[in-house]
Structure formats: C-alpha cells, structure tokens
Amino acid sequence: MKKLICIIFILSSFLQSSSLKCEKKENRVVCTYFSDRSDSDNDVVLKFHWISPKSPLDDRTREINIPPYYGSAYDYRFIPGRIPGHWTVQVTRKDTNESVKTYFDINESDDEFFSN
C-alpha cells in the first residue's frame, strides 16, 4: 500500500509540473510551454530565452503572455540562418521565477531547402 501511495505521489507531481517541448515543423522549431491552467484573472508572463550554441548574436529573449484560464504558450524560430549545433531553450515564469529548459539540435542539412 505504501508503494502505491508513493507511486501515485510521484506521478501526480510530474503531471502538475510545467513542461517545455520543442519540435521541428517545416522550416522552423516550435517550442511550447505547458502549465496548469490559470484560474485567476491575470495573465501569466513567460520569458522565452533561445540560447545559441556558439554566438550570443543568435540568442533571443521574448516575453509572451498566457491569458487567464489558458495553460500553454509557444514561440518559434526559423531554422534557415540559425547557427548549427546544440540549442537550449529556457522558459521562465515571471510571477514565480520557475524555469524549465529543453534542448534540440540544428544540423547543417536543416538549411538544405534554400539551395536552388
């Protein structure tokens, strides 16, 4: 019985935590932040920080609002022109200062649709 309670507690803590998922769609990388739905009348302000593997000139920080009663927001970057390598995306909630990170790779071949 104690094992079952422990397993339920661990699973529920994963379900309640925020998450960040990035995926390649056509010519861009889309990162979506998921959180519990807000039940207040205030927006939740997020800071998306895209961290380049090699050059801070390719980094970007952008603030995005999650409207009241919503639970997700997304940001994207186009792949063409991005520096190849291991990218980091960090999203921070301004109200709680909670942050989550994820990683993805851009390869030289991701730029191939620009060759004519």
Backbone hydrogen bonds in HBPLUS format (Angstrom, degrees):
<---DONOR---> <-ACCEPTOR-->    atom                        ^
c    i                          cat <-CA-CA->   ^        H-A-AA   ^      H-
h    n   atom  resd res      DA  || num        DHA   H-A  angle D-A-AA Bond
n    s   type  num  typ     dist DA aas  dist angle  dist       angle   num
A0005-ILE N   A0001-MET O   3.07 MM   4  6.38 159.4  2.12 151.7 156.4     1
A0006-CYS N   A0002-LYS O   2.96 MM   4  6.16 157.7  2.02 146.3 152.7     2
A0007-ILE N   A0003-LYS O   2.89 MM   4  6.13 158.6  1.94 151.6 157.1     3
A0008-ILE N   A0004-LEU O   2.98 MM   4  6.17 162.0  2.01 149.6 154.4     4
A0009-PHE N   A0005-ILE O   2.96 MM   4  6.12 156.8  2.01 147.2 153.6     5
A0010-ILE N   A0006-CYS O   3.00 MM   4  6.24 160.4  2.04 149.4 154.2     6
A0011-LEU N   A0007-ILE O   2.96 MM   4  6.16 167.4  1.97 153.9 157.3     7
A0012-SER N   A0008-ILE O   2.93 MM   4  6.03 159.5  1.97 148.1 154.0     8
A0013-SER N   A0009-PHE O   3.03 MM   4  6.20 146.9  2.14 143.2 151.8     9
A0014-PHE N   A0010-ILE O   3.18 MM   4  6.52 145.9  2.31 144.4 152.9    10
A0015-LEU N   A0011-LEU O   3.07 MM   4  6.37 153.1  2.14 147.2 154.6    11
A0016-GLN N   A0012-SER O   3.07 MM   4  6.20 140.0  2.24 142.0 151.2    12
A0019-SER N   A0034-PHE O   2.93 MM  15  5.19 159.4  1.97 144.1 150.0    13
A0034-PHE N   A0019-SER O   2.82 MM  15  5.19 167.9  1.83 150.4 154.5    14
A0021-LYS N   A0032-THR O   2.95 MM  11  5.36 162.0  1.98 149.1 154.4    15
A0032-THR N   A0021-LYS O   2.79 MM  11  5.36 161.5  1.82 156.7 157.5    16
A0023-GLU N   A0030-VAL O   2.95 MM   7  5.53 152.2  2.02 144.2 152.0    17
A0030-VAL N   A0023-GLU O   2.92 MM   7  5.53 168.4  1.93 162.2 159.2    18
A0025-LYS N   A0028-ARG O   2.85 MM   3  5.51 165.8  1.87 161.7 166.6    19
A0028-ARG N   A0025-LYS O   3.04 MM   3  5.51 151.9  2.12 126.7 135.6    20
A0079-ILE N   A0027-ASN O   2.86 MM  52  5.59 168.6  1.87 133.2 136.9    21
A0029-VAL N   A0077-ARG O   2.83 MM  48  5.47 160.1  1.87 162.8 167.2    22
A0077-ARG N   A0029-VAL O   3.04 MM  48  5.47 151.5  2.12 147.5 155.9    23
A0031-CYS N   A0075-ASP O   2.88 MM  44  5.55 170.9  1.89 175.3 177.8    24
A0075-ASP N   A0031-CYS O   2.99 MM  44  5.55 151.5  2.07 151.8 160.6    25
A0033-TYR N   A0073-ALA O   2.77 MM  40  5.41 166.9  1.79 172.2 175.5    26
A0073-ALA N   A0033-TYR O   3.09 MM  40  5.41 146.4  2.21 142.1 151.5    27
A0035-SER N   A0071-GLY O   2.74 MM  36  5.03 151.4  1.82 163.1 163.9    28
A0038-SER N   A0070-TYR O   3.22 MM  32  5.86 160.9  2.25 138.0 137.7    29
A0069-TYR N   A0038-SER O   3.04 MM  31  4.56 120.3  2.41 110.9 126.9    30
A0044-VAL N   A0066-ILE O   2.94 MM  22  4.99 160.0  1.98 141.4 147.3    31
A0066-ILE N   A0044-VAL O   2.72 MM  22  4.99 158.2  1.76 148.2 156.1    32
A0094-LYS N   A0045-VAL O   2.87 MM  49  5.56 178.5  1.87 165.1 165.3    33
A0046-LEU N   A0064-ILE O   2.78 MM  18  5.22 169.1  1.79 158.8 162.5    34
A0064-ILE N   A0046-LEU O   2.91 MM  18  5.22 154.1  1.98 138.8 147.1    35
A0047-LYS N   A0092-THR O   2.86 MM  45  5.17 145.2  1.98 141.2 152.5    36
A0092-THR N   A0047-LYS O   3.06 MM  45  5.17 153.4  2.14 131.5 139.1    37
A0048-PHE N   A0062-ARG O   2.80 MM  14  5.22 159.9  1.84 167.7 160.9    38
A0062-ARG N   A0048-PHE O   2.86 MM  14  5.22 155.8  1.92 149.6 157.4    39
A0049-HIS N   A0090-GLN O   2.79 MM  41  5.15 150.9  1.87 152.2 161.6    40
A0090-GLN N   A0049-HIS O   2.96 MM  41  5.15 162.8  1.99 143.6 148.9    41
A0050-TRP N   A0060-ARG O   2.74 MM  10  5.09 163.8  1.76 162.9 165.2    42
A0060-ARG N   A0050-TRP O   3.05 MM  10  5.09 153.1  2.12 135.6 141.0    43
A0051-ILE N   A0088-THR O   2.75 MM  37  5.04 173.9  1.75 166.9 165.0    44
A0088-THR N   A0051-ILE O   3.15 MM  37  5.04 168.3  2.16 145.1 148.7    45
A0058-ASP N   A0055-SER O   3.06 MM   3  5.78 163.8  2.09 120.8 124.9    46
A0059-ASP N   A0056-PRO O   3.18 MM   3  5.04 159.0  2.22  99.0 105.4    47
A0070-TYR N   A0067-PRO O   3.19 MM   3  5.72 143.4  2.33 143.4 139.9    48
A0082-ARG N   A0079-ILE O   2.97 MM   3  5.45 164.7  2.00 140.3 141.3    49
A0085-GLY N   A0106-ILE O   2.77 MM  21  5.29 152.6  1.84 141.2 149.3    50
A0106-ILE N   A0085-GLY O   2.92 MM  21  5.29 158.8  1.97 148.1 154.1    51
A0087-TRP N   A0104-PHE O   2.77 MM  17  5.39 146.4  1.88 168.9 178.7    52
A0104-PHE N   A0087-TRP O   3.16 MM  17  5.39 151.7  2.24 135.7 141.5    53
A0089-VAL N   A0102-THR O   2.94 MM  13  5.46 165.1  1.96 154.2 155.3    54
A0102-THR N   A0089-VAL O   2.95 MM  13  5.46 144.2  2.08 150.0 160.7    55
A0091-VAL N   A0100-VAL O   2.91 MM   9  5.52 160.8  1.95 160.8 166.8    56
A0100-VAL N   A0091-VAL O   2.96 MM   9  5.52 150.4  2.05 149.6 158.4    57
A0093-ARG N   A0098-GLU O   2.83 MM   5  5.43 163.3  1.86 161.5 164.9    58
A0097-ASN N   A0093-ARG O   2.77 MM   4  5.12 133.9  1.99 140.2 151.7    59
A0110-ASP N   A0107-ASN O   3.04 MM   3  5.43 155.5  2.10 110.9 118.3    60
A0111-ASP N   A0108-GLU O   3.36 MM   3  6.07 169.0  2.37 117.7 120.8    61
A0112-GLU N   A0109-SER O   3.12 MM   3  5.26 163.4  2.15 114.4 115.9    62
A0114-PHE N   A0111-ASP O   3.20 MM   3  6.11 165.8  2.22 127.8 130.7    63
A0115-SER N   A0112-GLU O   3.10 MM   3  5.69 164.6  2.13 118.6 123.1    64
